[in-house]
Amino acid sequence: MLLNNLAPLWDEAIAAMLSEQYLQNQQPLTLENLNTLAVENATRIGDIMETLFLMAIYGDWQYIAANGELQQPDQSALDKLYSNGRPKYEDLSEFSGTWAPAA
């Protein structure tokens, strides 16, 4: 997504990889799916999560918590995710729900 010819708001290569995986799976992506993508593509799971958070903040994707409730990630949640440095898979247990393109 470009805004007034500025740089993209998130990593476009990761966004394309996520969209492709979603289309291939035909179902929302889980944390396990994201970790597999990270390993298979030599990409940091933290970079994938940052891209998902930004896409959710700007309305392109959505996050459904494990309890089935739609949640709206915001910048403070993203900042919290990075509060102890670059997040690893083990740091992401609170995001055990699913991610999908917004309807």
C-alpha distances in whole Angstrom, upper triangle without the diagonal:
4,7,10,10,9,9,6,7,8,10,8,12,13,10,11,15,14,13,16,19,18,19,22,23,23,23,21,21,23,24,26,24,21,24,25,22,22,25,25,22,24,21,21,21,20,17,16,17,15,12,13,14,11,9,13,13,10,11,9,12,16,19,22,25,28,30,28,26,23,22,19,18,18,18,22,21,19,21,24,23,23,26,29,27,24,25,26,27,30,28,26,28,27,24,26,25,22,18,17,14,14,17
4,6,6,6,6,5,7,10,11,10,14,15,13,14,18,18,17,20,22,22,22,25,27,26,26,25,24,27,27,29,27,24,27,28,25,25,28,28,24,26,23,23,24,22,19,19,20,17,14,16,17,13,12,15,15,12,14,13,16,19,22,26,28,31,33,31,29,26,24,21,20,19,19,23,23,21,23,26,25,25,28,30,28,26,26,28,29,32,30,28,31,30,27,30,28,25,22,20,17,18,20
4,5,6,8,7,8,11,14,13,17,18,16,18,21,21,20,23,25,24,25,28,30,29,29,27,26,29,29,32,29,27,29,31,28,27,31,31,28,29,25,26,26,24,21,21,21,18,16,18,17,14,13,16,15,11,14,14,17,20,23,26,29,32,34,32,30,26,24,21,20,19,18,22,23,21,22,26,25,25,28,30,28,27,28,30,31,34,31,30,32,31,28,31,29,27,23,22,19,19,21
4,5,9,10,11,15,17,16,20,21,19,21,24,24,23,26,28,28,28,31,33,32,32,30,30,33,33,35,33,30,33,34,31,31,34,34,30,31,28,29,29,27,24,24,25,22,20,21,21,17,17,20,18,15,17,17,21,24,27,30,33,36,38,36,33,30,28,25,24,22,21,25,26,24,25,29,28,28,31,33,31,30,31,33,34,37,35,33,36,35,32,35,33,31,27,26,23,22,24
4,7,9,11,14,15,14,18,20,18,19,23,23,22,25,27,27,28,31,32,32,32,30,30,32,32,35,32,29,32,33,29,29,32,32,28,29,26,27,28,26,23,23,24,21,19,21,22,18,18,21,20,17,19,18,22,25,28,31,34,37,39,37,35,31,30,26,25,24,22,26,27,24,26,29,29,28,31,33,31,29,30,32,34,37,35,33,36,35,32,35,34,31,27,26,23,23,25
4,6,8,11,13,13,17,18,17,19,22,22,22,24,27,27,28,30,32,32,32,29,29,31,30,33,31,28,30,31,28,27,30,30,27,27,24,25,25,23,20,21,22,19,17,19,19,15,16,19,18,15,18,18,20,23,26,30,32,35,37,35,33,30,28,24,23,21,19,23,24,21,22,26,25,24,27,29,27,25,27,29,31,34,32,30,33,32,30,33,32,30,26,25,23,23,25
4,6,9,10,10,13,15,14,16,19,19,20,22,24,24,26,28,29,30,30,27,26,28,28,30,28,25,27,28,24,23,27,27,23,23,21,21,22,20,17,18,19,16,14,17,17,14,14,18,17,15,18,17,19,22,24,28,30,33,35,34,32,29,27,24,22,20,18,22,23,19,20,24,23,22,25,27,24,22,24,26,28,31,29,27,31,30,28,30,30,27,24,23,21,22,25
4,5,7,7,11,12,11,13,15,16,16,19,21,21,22,24,26,26,26,24,22,25,24,26,24,21,24,25,21,21,24,24,21,21,18,19,19,18,14,15,16,13,11,13,14,11,11,14,14,12,14,13,15,19,21,25,27,30,32,30,29,25,24,21,19,18,16,20,20,17,19,22,21,20,24,26,23,21,22,24,25,28,26,25,28,27,24,27,26,24,20,20,17,18,21
4,7,8,12,12,11,14,16,15,16,19,20,20,22,24,25,25,25,22,21,23,22,25,23,20,22,24,21,20,24,24,21,21,18,18,18,16,13,13,14,11,9,11,11,7,8,11,10,9,12,11,13,16,18,22,24,27,29,28,26,22,20,17,15,14,13,16,17,14,16,19,18,17,20,23,21,19,20,22,23,26,24,22,25,24,22,24,23,22,18,18,16,17,20
4,6,9,8,8,11,13,12,13,16,17,18,20,22,22,23,22,20,18,20,19,21,20,16,19,20,17,16,20,20,17,18,14,14,14,13,9,10,11,8,5,8,9,6,7,11,11,10,13,11,12,15,16,20,22,25,27,26,25,22,20,17,15,14,13,16,16,13,15,18,16,16,19,21,19,16,17,19,20,23,21,19,22,22,19,22,21,19,16,16,15,16,20
4,6,5,6,9,10,11,12,14,16,17,19,20,21,22,22,20,18,19,18,20,18,15,17,18,15,14,17,17,14,15,11,12,13,12,8,9,11,9,6,9,11,9,10,13,14,14,15,13,14,17,18,22,23,26,29,27,26,23,22,20,17,17,16,19,18,15,17,20,17,17,20,22,19,16,17,18,19,22,21,19,23,23,20,22,22,20,16,17,16,18,21
4,5,5,6,9,10,10,12,14,15,16,18,20,21,21,19,18,20,20,21,19,16,18,19,15,15,18,18,14,16,13,15,15,15,11,11,13,12,8,11,13,11,10,14,15,14,15,13,14,17,19,22,24,27,30,28,27,24,23,21,19,19,19,22,21,18,20,23,21,20,24,25,22,19,20,21,21,25,24,22,25,25,22,24,23,20,17,16,14,17,20
4,5,5,6,9,10,11,12,14,15,16,18,20,20,19,17,19,19,20,17,14,16,16,12,12,15,14,11,13,11,13,14,14,11,10,13,13,10,12,15,14,13,16,18,17,18,15,15,18,20,23,25,27,30,29,28,26,25,23,21,22,21,24,23,20,22,24,21,21,25,25,23,19,19,20,20,24,23,22,25,25,22,23,23,20,17,17,16,19,21
4,5,5,6,9,10,10,12,14,15,16,18,18,16,14,15,15,16,14,11,13,13,10,10,13,13,10,11,9,10,10,11,8,6,10,10,7,9,12,12,11,14,16,16,16,14,13,16,17,20,22,23,27,25,25,23,21,20,18,19,19,22,20,17,19,21,18,18,22,23,20,17,16,17,17,20,20,18,21,21,18,20,19,17,14,14,14,17,20
4,5,5,6,9,10,11,12,14,15,16,16,14,13,15,15,17,14,12,15,15,12,12,16,15,13,15,12,13,13,13,10,8,10,10,7,8,11,10,8,11,14,13,13,10,10,13,15,18,20,22,25,23,23,20,20,18,17,18,18,21,19,17,20,21,19,19,23,24,22,19,18,19,19,22,21,19,21,21,18,19,18,15,12,11,10,13,16
4,5,5,6,9,10,11,12,14,15,16,15,14,17,17,18,15,13,16,16,12,13,16,15,12,15,13,15,15,16,13,11,14,14,10,11,15,14,12,15,17,16,16,12,12,16,17,20,23,25,27,25,26,23,22,21,20,21,22,25,23,20,23,25,22,23,27,28,25,22,21,21,21,24,24,22,24,24,21,22,21,17,14,13,12,15,17
4,6,5,6,9,10,10,12,14,15,14,12,14,15,15,12,10,13,12,8,10,13,11,9,12,11,13,13,15,12,9,13,14,11,11,15,15,13,16,19,18,18,14,13,16,17,20,22,23,26,25,25,23,23,22,20,22,23,25,23,20,23,25,21,22,26,26,24,20,19,19,18,22,22,20,22,23,19,20,19,16,13,13,13,16,19
4,5,5,6,9,10,10,12,12,10,8,11,12,13,10,8,12,11,8,10,13,13,11,14,12,13,12,14,12,8,11,12,9,9,12,13,11,13,16,16,15,12,10,13,13,16,18,20,23,21,21,19,19,18,17,19,20,23,20,18,21,23,19,21,24,25,23,20,18,18,17,20,20,17,19,20,16,17,16,12,9,9,9,13,16
4,5,5,6,9,10,10,11,10,10,13,15,16,12,12,15,15,12,14,17,16,14,17,15,17,16,17,15,12,14,15,12,11,14,14,11,13,16,16,14,11,10,13,14,17,19,21,24,21,22,19,20,19,19,21,22,25,22,20,24,25,22,24,27,28,27,23,22,22,20,24,23,20,22,22,19,19,17,14,10,8,8,11,13
4,5,5,6,9,10,11,12,11,14,16,16,12,12,15,14,11,14,16,14,13,16,15,18,17,19,17,14,16,18,14,14,17,18,15,17,20,19,18,14,13,16,17,19,22,23,26,24,24,22,23,23,22,24,25,28,26,23,27,28,25,26,30,30,28,25,23,23,21,25,25,22,24,24,21,21,19,16,13,11,11,15,16
4,5,5,6,8,9,9,8,11,13,12,9,9,12,11,8,12,14,12,12,15,14,16,15,17,16,12,15,17,14,13,17,18,15,17,20,20,19,15,13,15,16,17,19,20,23,21,23,21,21,22,21,24,25,27,24,22,26,27,23,25,28,29,27,23,22,20,18,22,22,20,21,22,18,17,16,13,11,10,11,15,17
4,5,5,6,6,6,6,10,13,13,10,10,14,13,11,14,17,15,15,18,17,18,16,18,17,14,15,17,14,12,16,17,14,15,19,18,16,13,11,12,13,15,17,18,21,18,20,18,19,19,19,22,24,26,23,22,26,26,23,25,29,29,28,25,22,22,19,23,23,20,21,21,17,16,15,11,9,7,8,12,13
4,6,5,8,9,10,14,16,16,13,14,17,16,14,17,19,17,17,21,20,21,20,22,20,17,18,20,17,16,19,20,17,18,21,20,18,15,13,15,17,18,20,21,24,21,22,20,22,22,22,25,27,29,27,25,29,30,27,29,32,33,31,28,26,25,23,26,27,23,24,25,21,20,18,14,12,10,10,13,14
4,6,8,10,10,14,16,15,12,13,16,14,12,16,17,15,16,19,19,21,19,22,21,17,19,22,19,17,21,22,19,20,24,23,22,18,16,18,19,19,22,22,25,22,24,23,24,25,25,27,29,31,29,27,30,31,28,29,33,33,32,28,26,25,22,26,27,24,24,25,22,20,19,15,14,12,13,17,17
4,5,8,8,11,14,13,10,12,15,13,12,16,17,16,17,20,19,21,19,21,21,17,18,21,19,17,20,22,19,19,23,23,21,18,16,16,17,17,19,19,21,19,21,20,22,23,23,26,28,30,27,26,29,29,26,28,32,32,31,27,25,24,21,24,25,21,22,23,19,17,16,13,12,11,13,16,17
4,7,9,12,16,15,12,15,18,16,15,19,21,19,20,23,22,23,21,23,23,19,20,22,20,17,21,22,19,19,23,22,20,17,15,15,16,16,18,19,21,18,20,19,21,22,23,26,28,30,27,26,30,30,28,30,33,34,33,29,27,26,23,26,27,23,23,24,20,18,16,13,12,10,11,14,14
4,6,9,13,13,11,13,16,15,15,18,20,19,20,23,22,22,20,22,21,18,18,20,19,16,18,20,17,17,21,21,18,16,13,13,13,12,15,15,17,14,17,16,18,19,20,23,26,28,24,24,28,28,25,27,30,31,30,27,25,24,21,23,24,20,20,20,17,15,12,9,9,8,10,13,13
4,7,10,11,9,11,14,14,14,16,19,18,19,21,20,20,17,19,18,15,14,17,16,12,15,17,14,13,17,18,16,14,10,10,9,9,12,12,15,12,14,13,14,16,16,20,22,24,21,20,24,24,21,24,27,28,27,24,21,21,18,20,21,17,17,17,13,12,9,6,5,5,8,11,12
4,7,8,6,7,10,11,10,13,15,15,16,18,16,16,13,15,15,12,12,15,14,11,13,16,14,13,17,18,16,14,11,11,10,10,12,12,15,14,15,14,15,16,16,19,21,23,19,18,22,22,19,21,24,25,24,21,18,17,15,17,17,14,14,15,11,10,8,5,5,6,10,13,15
4,5,5,6,9,10,11,12,14,15,16,18,16,16,12,14,15,12,11,15,15,12,14,17,16,15,18,20,19,17,13,12,10,10,10,10,13,13,15,14,15,16,16,19,21,22,18,18,21,20,17,20,23,23,22,20,16,15,12,14,15,11,11,12,9,7,6,5,7,9,13,15,18
4,5,5,6,9,10,10,12,14,15,16,14,13,9,11,13,10,9,13,14,11,13,16,16,15,18,20,20,18,15,14,11,12,11,11,15,15,16,16,15,17,15,18,20,20,17,16,19,18,14,17,20,19,19,16,13,11,8,10,11,8,8,10,7,6,7,7,9,12,15,18,20
4,5,5,6,9,10,11,12,14,15,14,14,10,13,15,12,12,16,16,14,17,20,19,19,22,24,23,21,18,17,15,15,14,13,17,17,19,19,19,21,19,22,23,24,20,19,22,21,17,20,22,22,21,18,15,12,9,11,13,10,10,13,10,9,10,10,11,14,17,20,23
4,5,5,6,9,10,10,12,14,13,13,11,14,14,11,12,15,15,13,16,18,17,17,21,22,21,19,16,16,14,15,15,15,18,18,20,19,19,20,19,22,23,24,21,20,23,22,19,21,24,23,22,19,16,14,11,14,16,13,13,15,12,11,11,10,10,12,15,18,20
4,5,5,6,9,10,10,12,10,10,7,10,11,7,8,12,11,10,13,15,15,15,18,20,19,17,14,15,13,15,15,15,19,19,20,19,18,19,17,20,20,22,18,17,20,19,16,17,21,20,19,16,13,12,9,13,13,11,12,14,11,11,11,10,9,12,14,17,20
4,5,5,6,9,10,10,9,9,6,10,11,9,10,13,14,13,15,18,18,18,21,23,23,21,18,18,16,17,17,17,21,21,22,22,21,21,19,22,22,23,20,18,20,20,16,17,20,19,18,15,12,9,7,10,12,10,12,14,12,12,13,13,13,15,18,21,24
4,5,5,6,8,10,10,11,9,13,14,11,13,16,16,15,18,20,20,21,24,25,25,22,19,20,18,19,20,19,23,23,24,24,23,24,22,25,25,26,23,21,24,23,20,21,24,23,21,18,15,13,10,13,16,14,15,18,15,14,16,14,14,16,19,22,25
4,5,5,6,8,8,9,8,12,11,9,11,14,13,13,16,18,17,19,22,23,22,20,17,18,18,19,20,20,24,23,25,23,23,23,21,23,24,25,22,20,23,23,19,20,24,23,21,17,16,14,12,15,17,15,17,19,16,16,16,14,14,15,17,20,23
4,6,5,6,5,6,5,9,9,7,10,13,12,13,16,17,17,19,21,23,23,21,18,19,18,20,21,21,25,25,26,24,23,23,21,23,22,24,21,18,21,21,17,17,21,20,18,14,13,11,10,13,15,13,16,18,16,16,17,16,15,17,19,22,25
4,6,5,7,8,8,12,12,11,14,16,16,17,19,21,21,23,25,26,27,24,22,23,22,23,23,23,27,27,28,27,26,27,24,26,26,27,24,22,24,24,20,20,23,22,19,16,14,12,11,14,16,15,17,20,18,18,20,19,18,20,22,25,28
4,6,8,10,11,15,14,13,16,18,17,18,21,22,22,23,26,27,27,24,22,23,23,24,25,25,29,28,30,28,28,28,26,28,28,29,27,24,26,26,23,23,26,25,23,19,18,15,14,18,19,18,20,23,20,20,21,19,19,20,22,25,28
4,5,9,10,13,12,11,14,16,15,16,19,20,20,22,24,25,25,22,21,23,22,25,25,26,29,29,30,28,27,27,25,26,26,28,25,22,25,25,22,21,25,24,21,18,17,15,15,19,20,19,21,23,21,21,22,20,19,19,21,24,27
4,7,9,12,11,11,14,16,15,17,20,21,21,23,25,26,27,24,23,24,24,26,26,27,30,30,31,30,28,28,25,26,26,27,25,22,23,24,20,20,23,22,19,15,15,13,14,17,18,18,21,23,21,21,23,22,20,22,23,26,29
4,6,9,7,7,11,12,12,14,16,17,17,20,21,22,23,21,20,21,21,23,24,24,28,28,28,27,25,24,22,23,22,23,21,18,20,21,17,16,20,19,16,13,12,11,12,16,16,16,19,20,18,19,21,19,18,19,20,23,27
4,5,5,7,9,10,11,13,14,16,17,19,20,22,23,21,19,20,19,22,22,23,26,27,27,25,23,23,20,21,19,21,18,15,17,17,14,13,16,15,13,9,9,8,9,13,13,13,16,18,16,17,19,18,17,19,21,24,27
4,5,5,6,9,10,11,12,14,15,16,18,20,21,19,17,18,16,18,18,19,23,23,23,22,20,20,17,18,18,19,16,13,15,15,12,12,15,15,13,9,7,6,6,10,10,9,12,14,12,14,15,15,14,17,18,21,24
4,5,5,6,9,10,10,12,14,15,16,18,20,19,17,17,16,19,18,20,23,23,23,21,19,18,15,16,15,15,13,10,12,12,9,8,12,12,10,6,5,6,8,11,9,9,13,14,12,14,16,16,15,17,19,21,25
4,5,5,6,9,10,11,12,14,15,17,18,17,16,17,16,19,20,22,25,25,24,22,20,19,15,16,15,16,15,11,13,14,11,11,14,15,12,8,9,10,11,14,13,12,16,17,15,17,18,17,15,17,18,20,24
4,5,5,6,9,10,11,12,14,16,16,15,13,14,14,17,17,19,22,22,22,20,18,17,14,16,15,17,15,12,15,16,12,13,16,17,15,11,10,11,11,14,13,12,15,15,13,14,15,13,11,13,14,17,20
4,5,5,6,9,10,10,12,14,15,14,12,12,11,14,14,16,19,19,19,17,15,14,11,12,12,14,11,9,12,12,9,10,14,15,13,10,9,10,10,13,11,9,12,12,10,12,13,12,10,13,14,16,20
4,5,5,6,9,10,10,12,14,13,12,13,13,16,17,19,22,22,21,18,16,14,11,11,10,12,10,7,10,11,9,9,13,14,13,10,10,12,13,15,13,12,15,15,12,15,16,15,13,15,15,17,20
4,5,5,6,9,10,11,12,11,10,12,12,16,17,20,23,22,21,18,16,14,12,12,12,15,13,10,13,15,12,13,17,18,16,13,13,15,15,18,16,14,17,17,14,16,16,14,11,13,12,14,18
4,5,5,6,8,10,10,9,7,8,9,12,14,16,19,18,17,14,13,11,9,11,12,14,12,10,13,15,12,14,17,19,18,15,14,15,14,17,16,13,15,15,11,14,13,11,8,9,10,11,15
4,5,5,6,9,10,10,8,9,9,12,13,16,19,18,16,13,11,9,6,7,8,11,9,7,10,12,10,12,15,17,16,14,13,15,15,17,15,12,15,14,11,14,13,12,10,11,12,13,16
4,5,5,6,9,9,9,10,11,15,17,20,22,21,19,16,13,11,8,8,8,11,11,8,11,14,12,13,16,19,18,16,15,18,18,21,18,16,19,17,15,18,17,15,12,13,12,13,16
4,6,5,6,5,5,8,10,14,16,19,21,19,18,15,13,11,9,10,11,15,13,12,15,17,15,17,20,22,21,19,18,20,19,22,20,17,20,18,15,18,16,14,10,10,9,9,13
4,5,5,6,4,5,7,11,13,16,18,16,14,11,9,7,6,8,10,13,11,11,14,16,15,17,19,22,21,19,18,20,19,22,19,16,18,16,13,16,14,12,9,9,8,8,12
4,6,8,8,8,10,13,15,19,20,19,16,13,10,7,6,6,7,11,10,10,13,15,14,16,18,21,21,19,19,21,21,23,20,18,20,17,15,18,16,15,12,13,12,11,14
4,6,8,10,12,16,18,22,23,21,18,15,13,10,10,9,10,14,14,13,16,18,18,19,22,24,23,22,21,24,24,26,24,21,23,21,18,21,19,17,14,13,11,10,13
4,6,7,10,13,16,20,21,18,16,12,12,9,10,11,13,16,15,15,18,20,19,21,24,26,26,24,23,25,24,26,24,21,23,21,18,20,17,15,12,11,9,7,9
4,7,11,14,17,20,21,19,17,14,13,11,12,13,15,18,17,16,19,21,20,22,25,27,26,23,22,24,23,26,24,21,23,21,18,19,17,14,11,9,6,5,9
4,7,10,13,16,18,16,14,11,11,10,10,12,15,17,15,15,18,20,18,20,23,25,24,22,20,21,20,23,21,18,19,18,14,16,13,10,7,6,4,4,8
4,7,10,13,14,12,11,7,7,7,8,11,14,16,14,14,18,18,17,20,22,24,24,22,20,21,20,22,20,16,17,15,12,13,11,8,6,6,6,5,9
4,6,10,11,10,9,6,6,7,7,11,14,15,12,13,17,16,15,18,20,22,22,20,18,19,17,19,17,13,14,12,9,10,7,6,5,7,9,9,12
4,7,8,6,5,4,6,9,10,14,17,18,15,16,19,19,17,21,23,24,25,23,20,20,18,19,18,14,14,12,9,9,5,5,6,8,11,11,13
4,5,5,5,6,6,10,11,14,17,17,14,15,19,17,16,19,21,22,23,22,19,19,17,17,16,12,11,9,7,7,4,7,9,12,15,14,16
4,5,7,9,10,14,14,18,21,20,17,18,21,19,18,21,23,24,25,23,20,19,17,17,16,13,10,9,8,6,4,7,11,14,17,17,19
4,6,9,10,14,15,19,22,21,18,20,23,21,20,24,25,26,27,26,23,23,20,20,19,16,13,11,11,9,8,10,13,16,19,18,19
4,7,9,13,15,18,22,22,19,20,24,22,21,25,26,28,29,27,24,24,21,22,21,17,16,13,12,11,8,9,12,13,16,15,16
4,6,10,12,16,19,19,16,19,22,20,20,23,25,27,28,27,24,24,22,23,21,18,16,13,12,12,9,10,12,13,15,14,15
4,7,10,13,17,17,15,17,20,19,19,22,24,26,27,25,23,24,22,23,21,17,17,14,12,13,10,10,10,11,12,11,12
4,6,9,13,13,11,13,16,16,15,19,20,23,23,22,20,21,20,21,19,15,15,12,10,12,10,10,10,12,13,12,14
4,6,10,11,10,11,14,14,14,17,19,22,22,21,20,21,21,22,19,16,17,14,12,15,12,12,11,13,13,11,14
4,7,8,6,7,11,11,11,14,15,18,19,18,16,18,18,19,16,14,15,12,10,14,12,13,11,13,14,13,16
4,6,5,6,9,10,11,13,14,18,18,18,17,19,20,21,18,16,18,15,14,17,16,16,15,16,16,15,18
4,5,5,6,9,10,11,12,16,16,16,15,19,20,21,17,16,19,16,15,19,19,19,17,19,19,18,21
4,5,5,6,9,10,10,14,15,15,15,18,20,20,16,15,17,15,15,19,19,20,18,21,21,21,24
4,5,5,6,9,10,13,14,14,13,16,16,17,13,12,14,11,11,15,15,16,15,18,19,19,22
4,5,5,7,9,12,12,11,10,14,15,16,13,11,14,12,12,15,16,16,15,18,18,19,22
4,5,5,6,10,10,11,11,14,16,17,13,13,16,14,14,18,19,20,19,21,22,22,26
4,5,5,8,10,11,10,13,15,15,11,11,14,12,13,16,18,19,19,22,23,23,27
4,6,8,8,8,7,10,11,12,8,8,11,10,10,14,15,17,16,19,21,22,25
4,6,5,6,6,10,13,13,10,11,14,14,14,17,19,20,19,22,23,24,28
4,6,8,9,12,15,14,11,12,15,14,16,19,21,22,22,25,26,27,31
4,7,7,10,13,12,9,12,15,15,16,19,22,23,23,26,28,29,33
4,6,9,13,13,10,13,16,16,17,20,22,23,23,26,27,29,32
4,7,10,11,9,11,15,16,15,18,20,21,20,23,24,26,30
4,7,8,6,7,11,12,12,14,17,18,18,21,23,24,28
4,5,5,7,10,12,12,14,17,17,18,21,23,25,29
4,5,5,8,11,10,11,14,15,16,19,22,24,27
4,6,6,10,11,11,15,17,18,21,24,26,29
4,6,8,9,11,14,16,17,21,23,25,28
4,5,6,7,10,12,13,17,20,21,25
4,5,6,9,12,14,18,21,22,25
4,6,8,11,13,17,20,21,23
4,5,8,9,13,16,17,20
4,7,10,13,17,18,20
4,7,10,14,15,17
4,7,10,12,14
4,7,9,12
4,6,9
4,6
4
